[in-house]
Amino acid sequence: MGSRTLPAALFAAVLLVPGVVSGQSGSSDRVRARDLGIQVGVFPTGDLNTITDVADVRVGHATVAIGDSVNTGVTAILPHGGNLYREPVPAAMYIANGYGKLLGIAQVNELGVIETPILLTCTLCVWKAADALVEHMLSADDMQQVRSINAVVGETNDGFLNDIRSRPIDRETVREALAQADNGPVAEGSVGAGRGTIAFGWKGGIGTSSRVVPYSEASYTVGVLVQSNYGGILTIDGAPVGETLEQYAFRNMTRGQDADGSIMIVVAVDAPLTARQLERIAKRSVVGLARTGASMSNGSGDFVIAFSTHRERASAPLPDGALSPLFQATAEAAEEAIYNSILMATDVKGHRGSIDAISIDSVRSILKRHGVID
């Protein structure tokens, strides 16, 4: 863990928690969906059941916690470990509901490639994170003549647990997330960009999952990472968890429409795909989102970024008729990644109150009652 200096007006220390595995991040009492016996879908997972099962993909976190006022961070997703500006990857974006600040979308949609790492952070920190990312990339020795770069930064609003107006993300936070990025296990829950997020009224956060899809002559891996911060009626593998625990959107209509929130979904795949095909893949992640009970309400920003790590330029893309298994795998991995983001999250006390993590014992009991697990 490291520390850095903030403006004196904040009168607090900063805790930077790098991208450690979940057992090292103070969440050893939490469990992933598979640990509970939840088996989402029909395809097998990768070795780690994370987005980093897709070869070359790297993930890093920097978590910023300042007393009881600031809870936020940065999560960095790197399609590969090289210079992405020099070696961009095919990519596409899909908007399920557009109440958000996804930076870089226009150029990605126009050219069909991503040329920077993908950063996730808080709503009012998007532009500071982008500035730090651009500065970091332009400082590389082989970037001295570059005069245009399209930073890709997504967000969700963590303004209940985080004093979001203080905009605490700076260049050190971004550099920490990038420096910590590796292709091993991925920390989940209340870390990085998921430190201050809320899902279905419980603590949300970062979650990830993967699927391996066999083809006749090869197999391809799909990995998904989410930053969950949205509302609805929580359903886990068909079991009505939110209703049973009496915590769900619109339960008390005198309080108004309380299902707002957002989610960022990042999909990685190692199959040879075009940008057009990746947009089709991205859309299918919303199938998994819907299965969890999402409302995609008026004030929700539901964005998907999909990219391919396949780097053999001479390879022909898969025919459209071969994409259906990848569609299914994407939906499965997105659904399970969301469950992991909630199940691995920990209690957080913040700017406007405290948010508890969902009770694992309660979830286990409900799942048994509905025959989801033994």
N, C-alpha and C positions, 0 to 999 in steps of 0.2 A: 504494500500500500504506500502511496505517496501523498504529499500534500503540496498545496500551492497557496499563494496569497491572493486574497480578494480585496476589493475596496473596503476601507475601514468601516464604512457605514453598515456593512453586513455583520460585523462583530462575531464572526464564526469561523471555524476551521472547515476545510473541505476534505472529504474522504473520497479518494479515487479508488474504486475497486476494479482491478483489471478483469479480463475475461477468464476467470477461473472456472473450474468445473463445479457443478452444483454442490457437491459434497464439501467443497472448500469455501462456500459462499454464505455459510450460516443458515442453510436451508436443508440440513440433513434429515429433519423430521418430515419433509415434504416428499411427495412421490410423483413420478410420471404416470401417465395413463396406463402404460404397459405394466407398471409395478402393481397396479390395482387389478390387473387382469382384463382391462379393456382392450379389445381387439377390433380396431376400426378397419373395416374393409376386407379385401381378399388378397391383396398383394403383400409380400414380405417387406419388412423394413431393411434398410442398410445396416451395416455393422454397428454404427453409433445411433441410428435412428435420429439423425440430425441433417441439416442442410449441408454440412461438411462431408457427408457421404458422397456427394457429387464431387468428383475429382477436381482438385485445384481450388475449390471454394474455401474461403477463409472468413472467420467471424471474430470480431473483437469488441469488447465493451469498455467503456469508462463510465463509472457511476458517480454522480455528484450528490452528496448528502450534506446539508448545512443545517445543523441543529434540527429543529422541528419546522423549518420554513421552506427549505429547498430540497426537493426530491426529483431528480431528473438525470439525464445522462445522454450518452451517444452510443449507438451500436453501429458498427461498420461491417458491411458485407462486401468482400472482395471476390469477384468472379475468378481471378487468378492472382498469383503473386508477382507478376511483372508490371510493367508500365501500361496501364489500361489505355492511356491516351495513344500510345504507339501501337498497342494491340487491343483494339476495342472488341467487344463481343456482341453478337446479335442479341437484340432485346426488343421488348414491347411493353407498353403500359395499358392498363384497363381501369376505367373508372366505373365503379358500381354506384356510388353516390359522391358527388363532387365537392362536398363542403370541407375543403382542406387546402393545404399549401404545398403541393408536391412540386418541387423545383426541378426544372430540366425536362419536363414532360414534352414540350413542343418539339425540341430537337430530336429527342429519342423517337417520337412518332414520325418525324420527317425522314430521318436517316436510318432508323432501325438498328441503332447500336448504342451501347453505353460505353463512355470513355473515361469514367472515373469510378472509384469505389462508391457504393451506395451507403449513405448515412441515414440513420433514423434518429430523431431527437424530439424535442418538444416544439409546440406550435410557434412560439415567439422566438425560438432559437434557430429556426431554419436558415436565416440569412447569415447569422454569425457562423454557423457550422459550415455553410457553403463557402464563405469567405476564407475560413481557415483551411478548408480542403483545397481550394484553388491555390492559396499561398503555398501550401505544402507541396502540391504537385509542380507548380511553377519553379520551385526551388531546386528541383532535380537537375543534374548536370546536362541531361539530354533534352531539357525543356527550355533552354535559354532563348530560343527563337519563337516560342509559341505565343500567339496573340489572341487565342480564343479557346475557351474550355467550357464544357457543359457539365457543371456539377449537378449530381442527382442527390437530392435530399428530401426525405419524407418525414412526416410528423404525425403525432396525435397530441391532443390537448390534455396535459396533466395538471391543469390549473387548480384542482381541489387540493391535492397533496403538495403541490409545488408552487412557490411564489413565482409564478411564470413571468410576471412583469420585471423581475430582477434580471432575467435573461442571462443566467450564469454560465452558459456554455462559451468557452473561449478556445483559442488555438491549442492550448495545452490539453484540454479535454479531447479535442478531435485527434490530435497527434497520439494521445494515449490509446484511444480506441483503435487507431490504425496500427500502432506498434504492437498491440496485444493480439491482433488478428492472426489466427492460425487455423490449421485444418483438422484439429482434434475435437474433443468434446466441447459442447457449447453450454455455457451457463444459462439458466432459464429463470423465469420469475421476475423478481424485483431488482433487476440488474440493468445497467446501461440505459437505453431509451425506455425500458419498461419499469424503471424505478418508481415513477409516480403515477402509473396508469391504473385504471379501474375497469373491470369487466363484469357486467351483470350485477353490479353493486358490491362485488367482492374485489379483492386485489387482483389486478391483471398483470400483464408484463410480457416478457419475451418467451416465446415457445417455438419449438422446432420439431420436425419429423421428416421421415424420408420413406420412399418406396422404390423397390427394384422391380422393373418390368421385363420379363423374359420375352425375347423374340426368337425367331427360328435360328438366326445366325449370330445373335448378340443379345445383350441385355442393356437396358438403360436405367439410370437412376434419376429420380425426381426428388428434390429436397425443398422444403418450405420452411420459412422463418416468419413469425408474426410478431407484431407489437399490438397487443390487444388492449382496447380502451373504449369499449362500446357496450350498448345495452340490448335488451330484449328479454327473452324468457329462456333461461339456461336449460338446455337439453343435452344430456351426455349419453351418446350411443342409444338414443331413443327414450331414455329415462327422464321423467319430468322433474329434474333436480330443483330448478328455480321455484316451480309451483309448490312442490312438497315442502321446501324450506320457507315458503311464503316471502320470497324476495324476488320480485320480477317487475318488469316495466308495466306501467298502467294499472297496477294493483290498486293504487289509491288515486283515482282521477282528480280528486280535489287538489292534488299537488301539481297537476298539469302533465304535460307530455314529457316523461322523464326517461326516455329510451335513447337520448342522444349520446353520441360518442363516436369513436373512429377506430379504424384498424388499418395498419399497413401490412401487406402480405408480399413477401419476396419469394419467388419461385425460381429455382435453379434446376437445369436439366442438362445432361451430357449428350443428348441425342442431336444429330445434325438437323437443325430446324431453321427456317427463315423467320424474319421478324413477323410476318403475317401469321405464321403458324404459332409463334410464341404468344401472340395476342389471343389466339384461340385457347392455348394452354392457360393463360392468365385468367380468362373468363371462368374456367372450370374450378378455380380455387374458390369462387363465390358459392359453388354448390356445397363445398365443405363448410363455409361460413354459415350458410343458411341452416345446415343440419344442427348447428350448435344453438339455434334459437335467435339468431340475429334479426333485428327489425330493419336495419338500414334506414333509419329514420331521417327526418328532415335535416337535422343538424349533424349528421354523421358523415365523416369523410372516409370512404371505403375504397382504397387504392391498391392496385396490384402491379408489381414490377416483375417481369419474367425475363430470364436470359438463358442462353445456351453457352456451355463451356467448350463445346466441340470446336476444335481448332484446326482440323484438317480441311483446308480451303477447297481441296479438290473433291471432297465428298459431296455426293448428291444428297439433298435433303430428303427426309422420309416422305413418302407419298401421303397425302391427306388421309387416305383410307387406312393408314397404319397408326393414326393418332389416337384412336379411341381408348386403347389401354393407358396411354399417357394422360388422357383426360381423367379417367377413373383414378389413377394413381395420384394425380394432383389434388383432386377432391378429397381423397382419403388422407393425404399428408397434411393438407390445410386443416381439416377437421381435428386431427390428432394434435397438431401443433398448437391449436387454440386451447384444447384441453390441458396440454402441458403448461401453457402460459399461466393458466389459472391454478392448477394443482401444485405447481412449483413456487408460486408466489408466496411471500411472507407478509405479515402484518406491517403496516407502515403508518407512522404518525406524521402528520404534515401540516401544511400551511393553514388549512381551514377545518381540520379535524383528522380523525384516524379512520383507516379502512382495514378491516380484518381480512385475512386470507380465508378462503372457504374451508370448512371443517372436513378433513379427510375422513374421519369416522362417519360423519353424516353422509357424505357422498358414497362411501362404501356400503352403508346400510341401505340407501335408496337403490343403488345398483343391484344389490342382492335381491331386494324385494321385487324388482322388475325383471329379474332373470338375466341381467346383463353380465354379471359375474357370478361365480359359484360361492 
